[in-house]
Amino acid sequence: MKTNDPNLPAVEPGTLANFLSRMLQAVQLRALVRARRIGDRLLITAGLASVLFLLLALPAGAQAQFEYYTNGNTILITRYTGPGGVVAVPEIINGLPVVGIGFETFCGNTNLNTVAIPKSVVGFSWGAFGGCPNLTEITVDALNPFLSSLEGVLFNKDQTVLIQYPEGKPGTYAIPDSVTNIGREAFAGCVNLTELRIGTNLTSIMWDALISCPRLTAFSVAALNASFSSVDGVLFNKSQSILLRCPQVRAGSYAMPNGVTGLGWGAFLNCAGLTNIFIPDSVAGSISAYAFHGCAGLRRITIPSGVSYLLSYSFAACTNLTGVYFRGNPPGFGNETYDVFMGSQATTLYYLPGTIGWPPTVGDQPTALWLPEVQTRDGSFGVRTNQFGFNIIWDSGMAVVVEACTNLLNPLWSPLQTNALTGDTSYFSDPGWTNFPQRFYRIRWP
């Protein structure tokens, strides 16, 4: 059955380069919105309201492998339904040229290994190969006027834009010096990529180009690159004022360098192995959307007083985050807090004495006064060099007074020491503890 869509634009000779975007716009006018999960990525996509299955010009075994839209002059492929392996996109279907590959065309095909793109395809939509973890190579016909490939990676013709890195391609990858831009989701879901080396001339990276790379250990940047830099494998802008992306495999503790003023979208997205992240006081303004999304190992984090807004999903899916500690007055919270902390239901928002404007709850999150804490379960607690002592944790710069008494039934508390905290921790010790048969301690703030 052949179906032509009268609402799609006609294509005149010489206008094929513009046809894909026009055809996609026409498709979107009658699309249904749907959401589905590919690995650890939630994709919000436009599902086609109707599908055309006209492949009578192909061999019988391939007739049911592609879905597409046509305007009677050209073809836009919208879905591949075949078994995978090595796939050649047809150049012609029923005498009409295949000019475009649409959004999510190959999405979710776990058996796809290689895709060959013919010379007729002049447009390519981002997201076409999402969820294809065994795709290792994309090739392009040498006569294609708009697309090219190098070592299995898809580029525009002059290789200034990196369009798609195959998700299953393994090892270290050095971006060619010809590349100035990395497109949407270009490296998203690359399960075998271990290191990304950025060349001299790269100037632009789309925010979602590097999401969901679970084995990526480090970024390195050419010293002469004028837009980007790296420190200890973490990607920054050139001046290192913006932390753009932390490798997803990073684990343990990470302290952002002093001088960082902001975070890129999804800066620590899905860094599930990080247990502590220290934000310097130089960070101000907004905490970006998705900044700490999916940091499942994170238990507590402190927000500087200069932060005035937490954008949507900045701490979503932080399933073990029990406390967010604010040094200043309450910031703005995305759409209240239900989206900022979505999936982080056990999180309490703590505020310091002297700050103002904190209600009992903010959205779905409870608030509580942030008080100094005596550490009784670490190595500091107990007798050291004939002195009894313990660590006190609170906010850096705050002062605490340690008091003591000998009888809790008739307490007469006497101040022993005033400690100013540096680095959020202060150690207290009592050299006179042996002069008393028993002694009790408490802490307060001045």
C-alpha positions in Angstrom: 0.0 0.0 0.0 1.5 3.3 -1.0 0.6 6.4 1.0 1.5 10.0 0.1 1.0 12.8 2.6 -0.4 16.0 1.0 0.6 18.0 4.1 4.3 17.4 3.6 6.2 19.9 1.5 7.2 19.2 -2.1 10.8 19.1 -3.0 12.1 21.0 -5.9 15.5 20.2 -7.6 18.4 21.6 -5.6 16.5 21.9 -2.3 17.2 18.4 -0.7 19.5 20.0 1.9 16.6 21.8 3.4 14.0 19.1 3.1 14.8 17.0 6.2 14.1 19.9 8.6 10.9 20.8 6.7 9.7 17.2 6.7 10.5 16.7 10.4 8.5 19.9 11.2 5.5 18.4 9.3 5.8 15.1 11.2 5.9 16.9 14.5 2.6 18.6 13.8 0.9 15.3 14.1 3.1 13.5 16.7 2.1 11.9 20.0 4.4 12.5 23.0 5.7 9.4 24.7 8.4 8.7 27.3 10.5 5.6 27.7 13.7 4.5 29.3 16.8 3.4 27.3 19.3 2.2 29.8 19.7 4.9 32.4 18.3 7.6 30.1 14.8 8.8 30.0 13.8 9.9 26.5 10.9 12.1 25.8 10.1 11.5 22.2 7.6 12.2 19.5 5.9 8.9 18.5 4.5 9.0 14.9 0.7 9.1 14.7 0.8 6.8 11.7 3.4 4.7 10.0 4.0 3.9 6.4 5.4 0.5 5.3 6.1 0.9 1.6 9.2 -1.1 0.7 8.0 -3.0 -2.4 11.2 -2.0 -4.3 13.4 -3.7 -1.7 14.0 -7.5 -1.6 11.3 -9.4 0.2 13.3 -10.0 3.3 13.9 -6.3 3.8 10.4 -5.1 3.1 9.4 -4.9 6.8 12.6 -3.5 8.1 12.0 0.3 7.6 9.1 2.6 8.4 9.1 6.0 6.8 7.3 9.2 5.7 7.0 10.3 2.1 5.7 13.4 0.4 5.6 11.7 -3.0 9.0 13.0 -4.1 11.4 11.9 -1.3 11.6 9.6 1.7 12.4 10.2 5.4 13.1 7.0 7.3 11.6 7.1 10.7 12.2 3.5 12.1 14.3 0.5 11.6 12.7 -2.8 12.8 15.1 -5.4 11.4 17.3 -7.8 13.3 20.4 -5.6 13.4 23.9 -6.7 12.5 25.2 -4.9 9.4 22.6 -2.6 8.0 22.7 -0.6 4.8 20.2 2.3 4.6 18.6 2.1 1.2 19.4 4.9 -1.3 16.0 4.5 -3.1 12.7 3.2 -2.0 10.1 2.7 -4.8 12.0 5.0 -7.1 12.2 7.8 -4.5 15.5 9.0 -2.9 16.0 8.4 0.8 17.1 11.9 2.0 16.8 11.7 5.7 17.2 9.6 8.9 14.8 10.7 11.6 14.8 10.9 15.4 15.2 7.5 17.1 15.3 5.6 13.8 17.5 2.8 15.2 16.9 3.6 18.9 17.0 0.6 21.2 18.3 -2.0 18.7 20.8 -3.9 20.9 22.0 -6.1 18.0 23.0 -3.3 15.6 26.7 -3.4 14.7 27.3 -1.3 11.6 25.2 1.2 9.7 26.1 2.3 6.1 24.6 5.6 5.0 24.2 6.2 1.2 25.0 9.3 -0.8 21.3 10.3 -1.0 20.9 11.0 2.7 21.4 14.7 3.2 20.0 15.1 6.7 20.4 13.2 10.0 18.5 13.7 13.3 20.2 13.5 16.7 19.1 10.6 18.8 18.8 8.2 15.8 21.2 5.7 17.4 20.3 6.0 21.1 20.3 2.7 23.0 22.5 0.8 20.5 25.3 -0.5 22.8 26.8 -2.8 20.2 27.0 -0.3 17.4 30.7 0.2 16.6 30.8 1.7 13.2 28.9 4.2 11.0 30.1 4.6 7.4 29.1 7.1 4.8 29.2 6.8 1.0 32.2 8.9 -0.2 29.9 10.7 -2.7 27.5 12.0 0.0 27.6 15.8 -0.3 26.6 16.6 3.4 27.9 13.7 5.6 31.1 11.8 6.1 32.7 9.3 8.4 36.2 8.8 9.8 37.2 5.6 11.8 33.5 4.7 12.1 32.4 8.1 13.5 29.8 10.2 11.8 30.6 13.9 10.9 29.3 16.6 8.6 31.1 16.7 5.2 34.0 18.9 6.2 34.3 17.2 9.6 33.9 20.3 11.6 30.8 18.9 13.4 31.0 15.5 15.2 27.4 14.2 14.8 27.5 10.6 16.3 30.1 8.5 18.0 28.9 4.8 17.9 27.8 3.8 21.4 29.7 0.5 21.4 33.0 1.8 20.0 35.6 0.9 22.7 38.7 2.6 24.2 40.2 6.1 24.0 39.0 8.5 21.3 40.9 11.6 20.2 38.6 14.2 18.6 40.2 15.4 15.3 41.5 18.9 15.3 39.2 19.8 12.4 36.2 19.5 14.8 34.8 22.7 16.2 31.4 21.5 17.4 30.0 18.4 19.1 26.3 17.8 18.4 23.4 16.7 20.6 23.9 13.3 22.3 27.0 12.7 20.1 28.6 10.6 22.8 25.5 9.8 24.9 25.3 6.2 26.0 28.8 5.3 24.8 29.2 2.3 27.2 32.8 1.4 26.1 34.4 4.9 25.8 37.1 5.2 28.4 38.8 8.5 27.7 38.0 11.5 25.5 40.8 13.7 24.1 39.7 17.1 22.9 41.7 18.7 20.1 42.9 22.2 19.5 39.9 23.8 17.7 36.8 22.6 19.5 34.7 25.5 20.6 31.2 24.1 21.4 29.8 21.0 23.1 26.1 20.5 23.5 25.1 19.9 27.1 23.7 16.4 26.5 26.6 15.3 24.3 28.4 13.4 27.1 25.7 11.9 29.2 25.5 8.2 30.2 29.1 7.2 29.6 29.6 4.7 32.5 33.2 3.8 31.7 34.6 7.2 30.9 37.5 7.9 33.3 38.9 11.2 32.1 38.9 14.1 29.7 42.1 15.6 28.4 42.3 18.8 26.4 45.0 20.1 24.0 46.9 22.9 25.7 46.3 25.3 22.8 42.5 24.9 22.9 41.1 28.3 23.6 37.7 27.2 24.9 38.2 24.2 27.2 40.7 22.7 29.7 40.9 19.8 32.0 42.1 19.3 35.6 42.6 15.8 37.0 40.5 14.4 34.2 37.5 16.8 34.8 36.4 19.0 32.0 36.2 22.8 32.5 36.0 25.9 30.4 39.3 27.5 29.5 39.5 29.8 32.6 38.3 26.9 34.8 35.5 29.0 36.2 32.8 26.6 35.0 33.0 22.9 35.8 31.4 21.3 32.7 31.6 17.5 33.2 33.0 15.1 35.7 33.7 11.6 34.3 30.9 9.3 35.3 33.2 6.6 36.7 34.7 8.9 39.3 34.3 7.6 42.9 35.0 8.6 46.5 35.5 12.3 47.3 35.9 15.2 44.9 36.7 18.8 45.9 36.0 21.4 43.2 38.9 23.8 42.7 38.7 27.2 44.4 37.7 29.8 41.8 34.9 27.7 40.2 31.9 30.0 40.0 29.4 27.7 38.3 28.4 24.3 37.0 27.4 23.2 33.5 24.1 21.4 33.0 24.5 17.8 34.2 28.0 18.5 35.5 27.9 15.4 37.8 25.1 13.6 36.1 25.0 9.8 37.1 28.3 10.0 39.1 26.9 7.3 41.4 30.3 6.5 42.9 30.9 9.9 44.4 30.2 9.9 48.1 31.4 13.4 48.9 31.4 16.5 46.7 32.8 19.8 48.1 31.5 23.0 46.6 33.8 26.1 47.2 32.3 29.4 48.4 33.2 30.9 45.0 30.2 29.1 43.4 27.3 31.5 43.2 24.1 32.1 41.3 22.3 29.0 40.2 23.1 25.3 40.6 22.4 24.1 37.1 19.7 21.6 36.0 20.6 18.0 36.4 23.9 19.1 38.1 23.9 16.2 40.6 21.2 14.0 39.2 21.7 10.3 39.8 24.6 10.8 42.4 23.3 7.8 44.3 26.3 7.5 46.6 26.1 11.1 47.8 24.9 11.4 51.4 25.4 15.1 52.3 26.4 18.2 50.5 26.9 21.9 51.5 25.6 24.8 49.4 27.5 28.1 49.6 25.7 31.2 50.7 26.1 32.8 47.3 23.8 30.2 45.6 20.5 31.8 44.9 18.7 29.1 42.9 18.6 25.4 42.5 17.3 24.5 39.0 15.1 21.6 38.2 16.3 18.1 38.8 19.6 19.3 40.2 19.5 16.7 43.0 17.0 14.3 41.6 17.5 10.5 42.0 20.1 11.1 44.8 18.6 8.1 46.6 20.9 8.2 49.6 21.1 12.0 50.1 20.0 12.6 53.7 21.0 16.2 54.1 21.6 19.3 52.1 23.3 22.0 54.2 22.7 25.6 53.3 25.1 28.4 54.4 22.7 31.2 53.5 19.1 32.1 53.3 16.8 29.8 51.3 17.4 29.9 47.5 14.8 29.5 44.9 13.9 25.9 44.1 13.0 25.1 40.5 9.3 24.2 40.5 9.2 24.2 44.4 11.4 21.3 45.4 9.5 18.3 44.1 11.4 18.3 40.9 14.7 19.5 42.3 14.8 16.5 44.7 12.6 14.1 42.7 13.5 10.6 43.9 15.4 11.9 46.9 12.6 11.7 49.4 14.7 11.2 52.5 16.5 14.6 52.1 16.3 17.2 54.9 17.3 20.8 54.2 19.5 22.2 57.0 20.0 25.9 57.7 22.4 27.8 60.0 21.5 29.8 63.0 21.1 33.5 62.0 19.8 32.8 58.5 16.3 33.9 57.8 13.3 32.9 55.7 13.3 29.1 56.3 9.8 27.6 56.7 9.2 24.2 58.3 9.0 22.6 54.9 10.0 23.7 51.4 7.8 21.8 48.9 8.1 18.2 49.9 11.3 18.5 51.8 11.5 19.1 55.6 13.8 21.8 57.0 15.8 21.7 60.3 18.3 23.9 62.2 21.9 23.0 61.3 23.6 22.4 64.6 27.2 21.4 65.5 27.8 17.7 66.0 30.2 15.7 68.2 31.7 12.8 66.3 31.6 9.7 68.6 32.2 7.0 65.9 35.4 8.2 64.3 39.0 7.7 65.4 39.1 11.1 67.2 36.8 10.1 70.0 38.5 9.0 73.2 41.8 9.3 75.0 44.8 10.5 72.9 48.2 11.3 74.5 46.6 11.4 78.0 43.9 13.8 76.8 40.2 13.1 76.2 38.9 14.6 73.0 36.7 14.4 70.0 36.0 16.1 66.6 33.3 18.6 66.1 31.8 19.1 62.7 29.8 22.2 61.6 30.2 24.8 59.0 33.6 26.3 58.3 34.0 29.7 60.0 31.4 28.9 62.7 32.5 29.0 66.4 31.5 26.5 69.1 31.9 26.6 72.9 32.7 23.3 74.7 31.4 23.3 78.2 31.8 20.7 81.0 30.2 19.7 84.3 30.7 16.9 86.8 27.1 16.2 87.9 24.1 16.0 85.6 21.7 16.1 88.5 22.9 19.5 89.6 24.7 20.7 86.5 27.0 23.7 86.7 28.4 24.1 83.2 31.7 25.8 82.8 33.2 26.8 79.4 36.5 25.0 78.6 37.3 26.1 75.1 36.0 28.1 72.2 36.8 26.5 68.8 36.6 28.2 65.4 36.0 25.7 62.7 38.2 25.5 59.7 37.4 23.1 56.9 34.1 22.1 58.7 36.0 20.3 61.5 37.6 21.2 64.8 39.3 18.9 67.3 38.6 19.5 71.1 40.8 17.9 73.8 40.7 18.2 77.6 44.1 17.9 79.3 42.5 18.1 82.7 40.1 15.2 82.4 42.0 13.0 84.8 41.4 15.5 87.7 37.8 14.5 87.9 36.1 11.2 88.8 33.7 11.9 86.0 33.1 14.7 83.5 30.3 15.5 81.0 30.6 17.7 78.0 28.2 19.7 75.8 28.6 22.2 72.9 26.8 25.4 72.1 27.3 28.3 69.7 28.1 31.8 71.1 
